[in-house]
Amino acid sequence: MSAVILDGRASAARIKRKLAHHIVALQKQHKIVPGLAVIRAGDHQASQVYVASKMQQCQEVGIQSFQATFKEKTSHEEILEQIHRFNANPQVHGILVQMPLPRHLDSEKIIHAIDPLKDVDGLHPENLGALMAGVPRIVPCTPQGCLSLLRQYRKNLKGLLAVIIGRSILVGKPLTLLLLQENCTIVIAHSKTRHLPELCRQADILVAAAGHPCLVKGSWVKPGAIVLDVGINRMANKDGTSDLLGDVDFEEVKEIAGAITPVPGGVGPMTVAALLQNTVKLMTHQLGLI
């Protein structure tokens, strides 16, 4: 029997409808509009598409959007100056730096310049520290989206073994902390992990966030496991078109897993929905409304 497809688009649409009503209520009661600023540098085509989508979805739910774009050879100083301006702007409640940045830029230094109270992606050390302590102010968007999809399929995650392929600060590490709070047992796998297929076959929850197209095969998956595919890999075709592939071999794995996210249409839409939620949450924090 094929796996249940965890439809991120439908789930994100429900979140956004609820959020739009909440924003209308905030506007009526407090006369304020939440604002999200996005900083993009370089000519990365996928980043341009992602940012345009985020700006459009901000408009759909009633969030005011700001965008600052920089050329490929921009300096740290130019980006840091823009971050400082957004930090000081009371209309901006959340700031996001779109990754990847050009290679010569230090993404860590740039993220650290964001006011922690406006760090919409939850990657500032202060916010990551709060997450580590179990008292998160803001939760990174992709892990938050992953957890939402997991809970929709299975309410109680207690005692499940989760194997996460990938140890990045964007996904692997914060998702580990979130699943620990759900009383899961966690294994983080990475490029130096030995016997990866055997390890994955033990997982009740398997999260692929390695950045390698179709890495996870059907033979890697425990029957009935929940498989979350975080990978987004654009593969060029000979005719000039391209395909979007995840880190999971979807056609193989869907015949083994109990539930699986597709690419596209799985974790991606939930990440953007979490971004919009975080923007409103940061605004309410800054205004002392919660």
Buried (B, 14 or more C-beta within 10 A) or exposed (E): EEBBBBBBBEBBBEBBEEBBEBBEEBEEEEEBBBBBBBBBBBEBEEBBEBBEEBBEBBEEBBBBBBBBBBEEEBEEEEBBEBBEEBBEBEEBBBBBBBBEBBEEBEBEEBBBBBBBBBBBBBBBBBBBEBBBEEEBBBBBBBBBBBBBBBEBBEEEBEEBBBBBBBBBBBBBBBBBBBBBEBEBBBBBBEEEBEEBEEBBBEBBBBBBBBBBBBBBBBEBBBEEBBBBBBBBBEEEEEEEEEEBBBBBBBEBBBBBBBBBBBBBBBBBBBBBBBBBBBBBBBBBBBBEEE
